[in-house]
Amino acid sequence: MVKAVLNQLDEEAIPHLFQNSDLENDRNKLLGDKVHAMAQKLKLLPYNKSNQFNSKRVLPISHKNIKPVHLLCPTTFTCPTATCNPCSLLQSTRDRDIPYTKLIIGTTTHNEVPVLTGKCPTCDTHYTADHERFLDPNDNITAKRLYINNAQYLKVGQNLWVDRSFSKAVVNGMFSFHASSQAYAQFWNDSFGITTNTITLRHVWQTFVQESIRTVAAASSYSLELLDNLPISDVAEKAFDILGQNGIMHAAIPHSCSECSHPYKASVDINPATPPVDDMDIDEGPPLSKVKMVVLDGIVMGPTVSSIIIIIYNHL
């Protein structure tokens, strides 16, 4: 165990465990003696000083009792506005009014996590863990929201926050497996959720939008600013108008790779004339077959498909 502890420590932390005169000696033995002495002080050894067996059973370590206390708070403690010089943030809500929420970190759900909001007393800007709320400097009336690209946690529901590992898993699942919001919600609930800690397809879609706009904005070196309290559908639409550039993302303009058929071009070199349908050379199939191509947008990975849907699809 002592060797495992030393392997986890860097060279800067090791000298703090020993005196200067002990650094040249065997570190494993020195640290082992320290751990043994600490176990004696805490009465964790099976034998006492008289070499008598301690019948009192040492209880196993409870990770529930030593788990950290999570707080959802702003990423800064001072207002970065130039005119504030900088000014320390104040808590915007009274202690009795602090909201408590659920927080998903990876696949673990934490309950009763306090959400703290900071307020600058000079410019009246409000800071939370995933965004900033400020008044438009053009009129000092319109409330706007700045989406923080490097936020560690995202609010995806009225009573639910998630970390970026969860949000990245949602995006990767939708792109890699073409999973729908409902399919991913059912997968997560069946795998990691319990009766009181389930998520809905709305949470998944909110997570997908929040993570996507921050990923694209960060790759484009842009900070997205929108009106405050927009519905999620309007957030996706406005974000595409600002970050999309007529359907072309900033980060994708110089992109080309081995998986792409051709390097990126702003415009095509040749516009070939569209041949008439009658001149198309199409191989004939079996006498009784009639083929019609249907393009599906993604693959729905969810509950068993109803037989009614299968009958309708067969008649296409």
ChimeraX attribute file (.defattr): number of C-alpha atoms within 10 A of each C-alpha:
attribute: neighborCount
match mode: 1-to-1
recipient: residues
	/A:1	9
	/A:2	15
	/A:3	12
	/A:4	9
	/A:5	10
	/A:6	15
	/A:7	11
	/A:8	10
	/A:9	10
	/A:10	9
	/A:11	10
	/A:12	7
	/A:13	11
	/A:14	14
	/A:15	12
	/A:16	9
	/A:17	13
	/A:18	15
	/A:19	9
	/A:20	9
	/A:21	7
	/A:22	12
	/A:23	13
	/A:24	8
	/A:25	10
	/A:26	10
	/A:27	17
	/A:28	14
	/A:29	12
	/A:30	16
	/A:31	17
	/A:32	15
	/A:33	13
	/A:34	14
	/A:35	14
	/A:36	14
	/A:37	13
	/A:38	13
	/A:39	13
	/A:40	15
	/A:41	10
	/A:42	9
	/A:43	14
	/A:44	16
	/A:45	18
	/A:46	15
	/A:47	13
	/A:48	12
	/A:49	8
	/A:50	6
	/A:51	8
	/A:52	9
	/A:53	11
	/A:54	13
	/A:55	8
	/A:56	10
	/A:57	9
	/A:58	11
	/A:59	7
	/A:60	6
	/A:61	8
	/A:62	8
	/A:63	8
	/A:64	7
	/A:65	7
	/A:66	8
	/A:67	8
	/A:68	8
	/A:69	9
	/A:70	13
	/A:71	14
	/A:72	20
	/A:73	18
	/A:74	22
	/A:75	16
	/A:76	13
	/A:77	16
	/A:78	18
	/A:79	23
	/A:80	13
	/A:81	13
	/A:82	8
	/A:83	10
	/A:84	14
	/A:85	11
	/A:86	14
	/A:87	18
	/A:88	16
	/A:89	21
	/A:90	15
	/A:91	16
	/A:92	17
	/A:93	13
	/A:94	7
	/A:95	9
	/A:96	6
	/A:97	8
	/A:98	15
	/A:99	14
	/A:100	16
	/A:101	18
	/A:102	20
	/A:103	25
	/A:104	20
	/A:105	16
	/A:106	15
	/A:107	14
	/A:108	13
	/A:109	18
	/A:110	17
	/A:111	14
	/A:112	14
	/A:113	18
	/A:114	17
	/A:115	18
	/A:116	19
	/A:117	20
	/A:118	25
	/A:119	24
	/A:120	22
	/A:121	16
	/A:122	15
	/A:123	14
	/A:124	15
	/A:125	18
	/A:126	22
	/A:127	28
	/A:128	22
	/A:129	24
	/A:130	21
	/A:131	19
	/A:132	20
	/A:133	21
	/A:134	20
	/A:135	18
	/A:136	13
	/A:137	10
	/A:138	7
	/A:139	8
	/A:140	9
	/A:141	10
	/A:142	12
	/A:143	16
	/A:144	18
	/A:145	21
	/A:146	17
	/A:147	21
	/A:148	20
	/A:149	21
	/A:150	13
	/A:151	17
	/A:152	15
	/A:153	21
	/A:154	26
	/A:155	21
	/A:156	20
	/A:157	17
	/A:158	9
	/A:159	12
	/A:160	20
	/A:161	26
	/A:162	24
	/A:163	18
	/A:164	19
	/A:165	14
	/A:166	21
	/A:167	25
	/A:168	17
	/A:169	16
	/A:170	23
	/A:171	20
	/A:172	14
	/A:173	16
	/A:174	18
	/A:175	12
	/A:176	9
	/A:177	14
	/A:178	17
	/A:179	21
	/A:180	21
	/A:181	24
	/A:182	19
	/A:183	21
	/A:184	25
	/A:185	23
	/A:186	19
	/A:187	15
	/A:188	17
	/A:189	16
	/A:190	11
	/A:191	10
	/A:192	13
	/A:193	17
	/A:194	12
	/A:195	6
	/A:196	7
	/A:197	16
	/A:198	15
	/A:199	18
	/A:200	16
	/A:201	15
	/A:202	15
	/A:203	20
	/A:204	24
	/A:205	21
	/A:206	21
	/A:207	26
	/A:208	20
	/A:209	19
	/A:210	21
	/A:211	22
	/A:212	17
	/A:213	20
	/A:214	20
	/A:215	16
	/A:216	22
	/A:217	23
	/A:218	16
	/A:219	14
	/A:220	14
	/A:221	12
	/A:222	14
	/A:223	16
	/A:224	19
	/A:225	17
	/A:226	18
	/A:227	17
	/A:228	16
	/A:229	12
	/A:230	13
	/A:231	8
	/A:232	15
	/A:233	12
	/A:234	13
	/A:235	19
	/A:236	16
	/A:237	11
	/A:238	17
	/A:239	20
	/A:240	17
	/A:241	12
	/A:242	15
	/A:243	20
	/A:244	16
	/A:245	10
	/A:246	9
	/A:247	9
	/A:248	12
	/A:249	16
	/A:250	17
	/A:251	16
	/A:252	12
	/A:253	12
	/A:254	9
	/A:255	11
	/A:256	13
	/A:257	9
	/A:258	7
	/A:259	6
	/A:260	9
	/A:261	8
	/A:262	9
	/A:263	11
	/A:264	14
	/A:265	11
	/A:266	7
	/A:267	6
	/A:268	7
	/A:269	7
	/A:270	6
	/A:271	6
	/A:272	6
	/A:273	6
	/A:274	6
	/A:275	8
	/A:276	7
	/A:277	7
	/A:278	7
	/A:279	7
	/A:280	8
	/A:281	7
	/A:282	7
	/A:283	6
	/A:284	9
	/A:285	9
	/A:286	8
	/A:287	6
	/A:288	6
	/A:289	8
	/A:290	8
	/A:291	10
	/A:292	7
	/A:293	6
	/A:294	8
	/A:295	6
	/A:296	7
	/A:297	7
	/A:298	12
	/A:299	12
	/A:300	16
	/A:301	17
	/A:302	15
	/A:303	9
	/A:304	6
	/A:305	10
	/A:306	8
	/A:307	9
	/A:308	8
	/A:309	9
	/A:310	10
	/A:311	10
	/A:312	9
	/A:313	10
	/A:314	7
	/A:315	6
	/A:316	9
